[in-house]
Amino acid sequence: MNRQQRRRVLLLLHPRRLEAVHLGHEVIGHLTTAGVDVVVDQPGAELLGSPLPVGVHLADPEQPSVGCELVLVLGGDGTILRGAELSRGSDVPLLGVNLGHVGFLAESEKEDALETVERILHRDYRVEDRMTLDVRSFVGGHPLFHTWALNEASVEKGARERMLELTVEIDGRPMSTWGCDGVVMATPTGSTAYAFSAGGPVMWPDVDAMLMVPISAHALFARPIVVGPRSRLAVEVLSDNEGFGVLWCDGRRALELPAGARIEVCRSDQAVRLVRLTSEPFTDRLVAKFDLSIHGWRGSGRQRSNGGG
């Protein structure tokens, strides 16, 4: 009879928060005591120090999440987005413990970290797939760059003193030309990130759609636009533009765009899998993360109990 394969978790630590290292040692202790191996990437290994704690191994740099049952992130949204880079395409779900500020992608707060570990040990969680974007750029019809995004792909001006001239296209048809600071193309997950800061609407995660939001556009028609999941968005940097643009994906992967560049965005066929520990409505998460006032709310349940009939 073959020995049962040991459970394994990929642990990612915020690179500049000392509390991530302290909490990381606690989490490692709980996981390894329960017989779960922990793997870390090279930056994580450097943070933990040499030699690595017992039960901790260095991950394969080419396929760090292979063989793991989940990726556990101790950090903010930026570190969780790095975790998404490592987990996407491997079918391994991602669980974030928030050590940052808003932490919209995180499922747990740092004070609940050890309780979260217990949930992991008992496999007491569910997994939710989140849409990602397929992002391609071209110059003169020739491929320049191919990547993806969980939150958003943004085309932004590369020089502060210059306006960027862009033409936006939806489903193969031109829609408008904007003199602007840029444009954000986002998923529902990314609607609470950069797109929100640019004035876009909040979309519930289960909405099957994409969002386009101009940034400081000088135009009569420059409003956020929500399109269907099968739409194709495109942005062209006008050839007579004096400045240059920059393509950013999730604020992590960047490409300088010359005049005449074209960026095409559509739904990707590869999702990012996020671990969920509760079934709370997205409304509750929105209220908690943005610290929204709900003073005066009485609730439909209370109304029903008092209303009779």
C-alpha positions in Angstrom: 0.0 0.0 0.0 1.4 3.4 -0.9 1.9 5.9 1.8 -0.6 8.7 1.8 1.0 11.8 0.3 1.6 14.5 2.9 -0.4 17.7 2.7 1.4 20.8 1.5 0.8 24.5 1.7 2.6 27.3 -0.1 3.2 30.2 2.3 3.8 33.7 1.0 5.0 36.6 3.3 4.7 40.3 2.8 8.3 41.3 2.0 8.5 44.5 4.1 6.3 43.8 7.2 8.1 42.3 10.2 4.8 41.1 11.6 4.4 38.9 8.6 7.6 37.1 9.6 6.5 36.7 13.3 3.1 35.5 12.2 4.6 33.3 9.6 6.6 31.4 12.2 3.4 30.8 14.3 1.5 29.6 11.3 4.4 27.3 10.3 4.4 25.8 13.8 0.7 25.1 13.7 0.8 23.6 10.2 3.9 21.4 10.7 2.8 20.2 14.1 -0.4 18.9 12.4 1.7 17.1 9.8 1.3 19.6 7.0 4.5 20.5 5.0 5.1 24.2 4.2 6.9 25.5 1.1 8.1 29.0 0.6 9.5 30.9 -2.3 13.1 32.3 -2.3 12.0 35.8 -0.8 10.1 34.0 1.9 13.0 31.8 2.7 15.3 34.8 3.1 12.7 36.4 5.5 12.5 33.3 7.6 16.2 33.0 7.9 18.7 30.1 7.6 18.2 27.3 8.4 14.6 27.1 7.5 12.2 25.9 10.3 11.6 22.1 10.5 9.0 21.1 8.0 9.6 24.0 5.7 11.0 23.5 2.2 12.0 25.7 -0.7 9.4 25.7 -3.5 10.2 24.9 -7.1 10.9 28.3 -8.6 9.2 27.3 -11.9 6.1 25.7 -10.4 5.9 26.8 -6.7 2.3 25.8 -6.1 2.4 22.4 -7.7 1.5 19.7 -5.2 0.0 22.2 -2.8 -3.6 22.2 -1.6 -3.6 26.0 -1.3 -1.5 29.2 -1.3 -1.7 31.0 2.1 -0.7 34.7 1.9 0.2 36.8 4.9 0.1 40.4 3.6 -2.0 42.9 1.8 -3.7 43.0 -1.6 -0.3 43.4 -3.3 1.1 40.2 -1.8 -2.2 38.4 -2.6 -1.9 39.5 -6.2 1.6 38.0 -6.2 0.0 34.8 -4.8 -2.4 34.9 -7.7 0.5 35.0 -10.1 1.8 31.8 -8.5 -1.5 29.9 -8.2 -3.3 30.8 -11.5 -3.4 27.9 -13.9 -2.5 25.3 -11.3 -6.1 24.9 -9.9 -4.6 25.7 -6.4 -6.8 28.1 -4.4 -5.6 31.2 -2.7 -6.3 32.4 0.8 -5.2 35.8 2.1 -4.7 36.9 5.7 -4.8 40.7 5.7 -1.8 42.5 7.2 -2.5 45.7 5.1 -5.1 48.4 5.2 -8.3 47.6 3.2 -7.3 44.1 2.0 -10.3 43.6 -0.2 -8.9 40.3 -1.6 -8.2 38.9 1.9 -10.5 36.5 3.6 -9.1 36.7 7.1 -7.6 39.4 9.4 -4.3 38.9 11.2 -6.0 38.4 14.6 -7.9 35.4 13.2 -4.8 33.9 11.5 -4.5 30.8 13.8 -8.2 30.2 13.6 -7.8 30.3 9.8 -5.1 27.7 10.1 -7.5 25.4 11.9 -10.0 25.9 9.2 -7.3 24.9 6.7 -6.4 21.8 8.7 -10.0 20.7 8.8 -10.5 21.7 5.1 -13.4 23.8 6.4 -13.6 26.2 3.5 -15.1 26.6 0.0 -13.5 27.8 -3.2 -14.8 30.6 -5.5 -13.6 31.2 -9.1 -12.9 34.8 -10.1 -12.7 36.1 -13.6 -9.4 37.3 -15.0 -8.6 39.3 -18.1 -6.5 38.2 -21.1 -4.3 41.2 -22.2 -2.5 41.5 -25.5 -0.6 44.4 -27.0 0.5 45.0 -30.6 2.4 47.5 -32.6 1.8 47.6 -36.4 -0.1 44.3 -36.1 2.9 42.5 -34.5 2.5 41.0 -31.0 4.3 42.9 -28.4 3.2 41.6 -25.0 0.8 38.9 -23.7 -0.3 38.8 -20.0 -3.3 38.7 -17.8 -4.9 40.5 -14.8 -7.1 39.6 -11.9 -8.1 43.2 -11.0 -7.4 45.4 -14.0 -5.4 46.3 -17.0 -4.7 50.1 -17.2 -3.3 52.2 -20.0 -1.8 55.3 -18.4 0.3 58.3 -19.5 4.0 57.9 -19.1 4.8 61.6 -18.6 3.0 63.7 -16.0 3.0 66.9 -18.0 1.5 65.3 -21.1 -2.0 64.1 -21.8 -2.5 60.7 -23.4 -4.6 60.6 -26.6 -6.5 57.3 -26.8 -9.2 55.8 -29.0 -11.3 53.2 -27.3 -13.0 50.3 -29.1 -15.7 47.9 -28.0 -16.5 44.7 -30.0 -14.5 45.9 -33.0 -16.2 49.3 -33.3 -14.7 52.6 -32.3 -16.5 54.3 -29.4 -14.7 57.5 -28.6 -11.3 59.3 -28.6 -10.2 60.7 -25.2 -7.5 63.1 -24.2 -7.0 61.7 -20.7 -4.6 60.4 -18.0 -5.5 56.8 -19.1 -8.2 54.2 -19.0 -8.9 51.2 -16.7 -10.3 47.9 -17.8 -11.4 45.9 -14.8 -13.0 42.7 -13.7 -15.8 42.7 -11.0 -13.1 41.8 -8.5 -11.1 44.8 -9.6 -14.1 47.1 -9.5 -13.2 47.9 -5.8 -9.6 48.7 -6.7 -8.1 51.1 -9.2 -11.4 51.4 -11.1 -13.2 52.5 -8.0 -10.6 55.2 -7.3 -11.1 56.4 -10.9 -14.8 56.8 -10.3 -16.2 53.5 -11.5 -19.1 51.5 -10.0 -18.8 48.6 -7.6 -19.7 45.3 -9.2 -20.7 42.3 -7.2 -18.2 39.4 -7.7 -20.8 37.1 -9.2 -21.6 39.7 -12.0 -20.4 38.3 -15.3 -19.1 41.5 -16.9 -16.1 43.8 -17.5 -15.7 47.5 -16.8 -14.0 50.3 -18.6 -13.3 53.6 -16.7 -11.6 56.6 -18.2 -9.1 58.5 -16.0 -9.5 62.3 -16.0 -10.8 62.3 -19.6 -11.4 65.7 -21.4 -14.5 64.7 -23.3 -18.3 65.1 -23.3 -18.8 61.4 -23.1 -16.4 60.0 -20.5 -18.4 57.8 -18.2 -17.7 54.3 -16.9 -19.0 51.5 -19.1 -20.0 48.0 -18.2 -19.9 45.4 -21.0 -20.8 41.7 -21.2 -18.3 38.9 -20.6 -17.9 38.1 -24.2 -17.1 41.6 -25.3 -13.7 42.6 -26.5 -12.2 45.9 -25.4 -9.4 47.7 -27.2 -7.4 50.8 -26.6 -5.2 52.5 -29.3 -2.4 55.0 -28.5 -2.7 57.6 -31.2 0.3 57.7 -33.6 0.7 61.4 -33.3 0.8 61.3 -29.5 3.9 63.2 -28.3 4.2 61.3 -25.0 4.1 57.6 -24.4 1.8 55.3 -22.5 2.4 52.5 -20.0 0.3 49.3 -19.7 0.0 48.1 -16.2 -1.6 44.8 -15.2 -2.7 44.6 -11.5 -0.1 47.3 -10.8 2.6 44.6 -11.0 3.5 43.9 -14.6 4.3 46.9 -16.8 5.1 47.6 -20.5 6.0 51.0 -22.1 3.7 51.6 -25.0 5.0 53.5 -28.1 2.7 55.6 -30.2 0.5 53.4 -32.4 0.3 50.6 -29.8 -2.9 48.7 -29.5 -4.1 46.9 -26.4 -6.8 44.2 -26.6 -8.6 42.9 -23.5 -11.1 40.1 -23.1 -12.2 37.5 -20.6 -9.5 34.9 -20.0 -10.4 31.2 -19.9 -8.2 30.8 -16.7 -9.8 31.9 -13.4 -8.1 32.6 -10.1 -9.5 30.5 -7.3 -10.1 32.2 -4.0 -10.7 30.4 -0.7 -13.8 31.6 1.2 -14.3 30.9 4.9 -17.8 32.4 5.3 -20.9 32.8 3.2 -21.5 36.4 4.2 -23.1 38.6 1.6 -20.8 40.8 -0.4 -22.7 43.8 1.1 -21.2 43.0 4.5 -17.7 42.8 3.1 -18.2 46.1 1.4 -19.5 47.8 4.6 -16.6 46.3 6.6 -13.7 47.1 4.2 -14.9 50.6 3.4 -16.1 51.3 7.0 -19.5 52.4 5.7 -22.0 53.9 8.0 -25.2 51.9 8.4 -26.6 54.0 11.2 -30.4 53.9 11.3 -30.8 50.6 9.5 -33.6 48.5 11.0 -33.6 45.6 8.6 -36.2 43.7 6.6 -36.2 40.8 9.0 -37.3 43.1 11.8 -39.9 44.7 9.6 -41.4 41.3 8.8 -41.5 40.3 12.4 -43.4 43.5 13.3 -45.5 43.8 10.3 -47.8 40.7 10.6 -49.9 39.4 7.7 
